[in-house]
Amino acid sequence: MKFSWSIRRKEIQKHMKTILIDDHTILLDGIRALLERDGEHDILATATNAEEGLDLLRQHKPDLLITDFNLPGMDGLSLIRRVKQLLPDMKIVVLSMHDETHLVKEILKEGVNAYLLKKDSHKELLEALRQVQDGKVFLSDEINKMLIRSLNNPDENRLLTDREREILKLIAKEYSNKQIAEELFISERTVETHRKNIFRKTGTNSLVGLIKFAYSNNLI
């Protein structure tokens, strides 16, 4: 009986018109191949940056957007906000490397339908998409655990993460993104993402304002 219902569900549930955005071509191709094999999605187009993705969204008006958070140019949070204005009923699934509490909570506040980590399994991604298609919100096991930990750990609810504090201290020393990346053994792209998050969380838009805020709030 369950088997026949599973077949019927696939028959009656329309394929979701989907657009993918990720600046890593290998990952983009992998997700596309996975969804095409699954057979429940029509991949309309793919993009490697937010601006290109927005153009495709305006053109195709899909049912679903699957996007990375860490994108060149416009970051994922800004993209999500623009998408919500452009196509408020479209479903959004975020795939990210970031599991910082503040960042995840900020993204969830924007009304995304699922948040997963790139290290999560293909099986978990497919389950997320099925739940989103059924009108549910999906968080991966790792994200759920992180959110639960934050309820019991006051440090998880600090304004800046430990990594952001490290970067803030180096910004205050006038290190460039390249120098910070070399100092912390991370990529310049990751430094740029953290820098944007630091400015957003502190509500500042200049280096002088950021440093004043940091000293006033004992962040450095």
C-alpha positions in Angstrom: 0.0 0.0 0.0 2.8 2.4 0.9 4.5 1.5 -2.4 1.5 2.4 -4.4 1.0 5.7 -2.6 4.7 6.5 -3.3 4.1 5.9 -7.0 0.9 8.0 -7.0 2.6 10.8 -5.2 5.3 11.0 -7.9 2.6 11.0 -10.5 0.4 13.8 -9.1 3.2 16.0 -7.7 4.4 18.4 -10.4 8.1 18.7 -11.1 9.5 21.8 -9.5 11.0 24.3 -11.9 14.4 24.9 -10.3 17.3 27.3 -10.7 20.7 26.6 -9.1 23.3 29.3 -8.0 26.8 28.4 -6.9 30.2 29.7 -7.9 31.8 26.3 -7.7 31.1 24.7 -11.1 31.9 21.1 -10.0 29.4 21.4 -7.1 26.9 23.0 -9.4 27.2 20.2 -12.0 27.0 17.6 -9.2 23.7 19.0 -7.8 22.2 19.3 -11.2 23.1 15.7 -12.1 21.7 14.5 -8.7 18.4 16.3 -9.2 18.1 15.1 -12.8 18.5 11.5 -11.7 16.0 12.0 -9.0 13.4 13.0 -11.6 11.3 15.4 -9.5 12.9 18.7 -10.7 13.2 20.5 -14.0 16.5 22.4 -13.9 15.8 25.5 -15.9 19.2 27.2 -15.6 22.3 27.6 -13.5 24.3 30.6 -12.5 27.7 31.2 -10.9 26.9 34.6 -9.2 24.0 36.4 -7.6 23.5 39.0 -10.3 23.3 36.4 -13.1 21.0 34.4 -10.9 18.6 37.3 -10.4 18.4 37.8 -14.2 17.5 34.1 -14.6 14.9 34.3 -11.8 13.2 37.3 -13.5 13.2 35.5 -16.8 12.0 32.0 -15.7 10.1 32.7 -12.4 10.8 29.2 -11.1 9.2 27.3 -8.2 12.5 26.7 -6.4 15.9 28.4 -5.9 18.8 26.4 -4.6 21.7 28.7 -3.7 25.1 28.9 -2.0 25.4 31.5 0.7 29.0 32.5 -0.1 28.8 34.1 -3.5 31.0 36.6 -5.3 29.8 40.2 -5.4 26.3 40.2 -3.7 26.3 37.9 -0.7 23.7 35.2 -0.2 21.7 37.1 2.5 21.3 40.2 0.2 20.3 37.8 -2.7 17.7 36.1 -0.5 16.2 39.5 0.4 16.1 40.6 -3.2 14.5 37.3 -4.2 11.8 37.6 -1.5 10.9 41.0 -3.0 10.9 39.7 -6.5 9.2 36.4 -6.1 7.8 36.2 -2.6 6.1 32.8 -3.1 9.2 31.0 -4.5 10.8 28.4 -2.3 14.5 28.9 -1.3 17.0 26.3 -0.2 20.4 27.4 1.1 23.4 25.2 0.8 26.4 26.6 2.7 29.7 25.9 4.4 28.7 28.2 7.2 27.3 26.8 10.5 27.8 29.9 12.7 24.8 30.5 14.9 24.2 34.2 14.2 24.5 33.7 10.5 22.2 30.8 10.3 19.6 32.5 12.5 19.8 35.7 10.3 19.2 33.7 7.2 16.3 31.7 8.7 14.7 35.0 9.7 14.4 35.9 6.0 12.0 33.0 5.5 14.1 30.4 3.6 12.6 26.9 3.3 15.7 24.8 4.0 19.2 25.3 5.2 21.8 22.6 4.7 25.6 22.3 4.9 27.6 21.4 1.8 29.1 18.5 3.8 25.6 17.0 4.3 24.7 13.8 2.3 22.9 13.7 -1.1 20.2 11.7 0.7 19.6 14.6 3.2 19.5 17.1 0.3 16.9 15.0 -1.5 14.8 14.6 1.7 15.0 18.4 2.2 13.7 19.1 -1.3 10.8 16.7 -0.9 9.8 18.3 2.4 10.1 21.8 0.9 7.9 20.6 -2.0 5.3 19.5 0.6 5.3 22.9 2.1 7.5 22.1 5.1 10.7 23.8 6.5 13.8 21.6 6.6 17.0 22.0 8.6 19.8 19.5 8.4 20.8 17.4 11.4 24.0 19.5 11.9 22.1 22.8 11.8 19.5 21.5 14.3 22.2 20.4 16.7 23.9 23.8 16.4 20.7 25.6 17.1 20.0 23.4 20.2 23.5 24.0 21.5 23.0 27.7 21.2 20.0 27.5 23.6 22.3 26.1 26.3 25.5 28.0 25.5 25.5 31.8 26.1 28.7 32.0 24.1 26.9 30.8 21.0 24.7 33.9 21.2 27.5 36.5 21.2 27.4 39.2 18.5 30.5 37.9 16.8 31.9 34.4 16.5 35.5 33.6 17.6 36.6 33.6 14.0 35.0 37.0 13.4 36.7 38.4 16.5 40.0 37.1 15.2 39.4 38.8 11.8 38.2 42.0 13.5 41.5 42.2 15.5 43.5 41.9 12.3 41.3 44.4 10.5 42.1 46.8 13.4 45.8 46.2 12.7 45.1 47.3 9.1 45.7 43.8 7.6 44.5 43.4 4.1 42.2 40.5 3.2 45.2 38.7 1.7 47.2 39.1 4.8 44.4 37.9 7.0 43.9 34.9 4.8 47.6 34.0 5.1 47.6 34.6 8.9 44.5 32.4 9.5 45.1 29.8 6.7 41.8 30.5 5.0 40.8 31.8 1.6 40.5 35.5 0.7 36.8 34.8 -0.3 36.1 33.4 3.2 37.8 36.5 4.7 35.6 38.8 2.6 32.4 36.9 3.7 33.4 37.3 7.3 34.2 41.0 6.8 30.8 41.6 5.3 29.2 39.7 8.2 31.1 41.8 10.8 30.0 45.1 9.3 26.4 43.9 9.0 26.3 42.6 12.6 27.9 45.7 14.0 25.7 48.0 12.0 28.8 49.9 10.7 29.7 50.9 7.2 33.3 52.3 7.5 36.5 51.1 9.0 36.6 54.0 11.5 33.0 53.3 12.6 33.8 49.6 13.0 36.9 50.2 15.1 35.0 52.6 17.4 32.2 50.1 17.8 34.6 47.3 18.5 36.4 49.2 21.3 33.2 50.6 22.8 31.7 47.0 23.0 34.9 45.3 24.1 35.2 43.2 21.0 38.9 43.8 20.7 
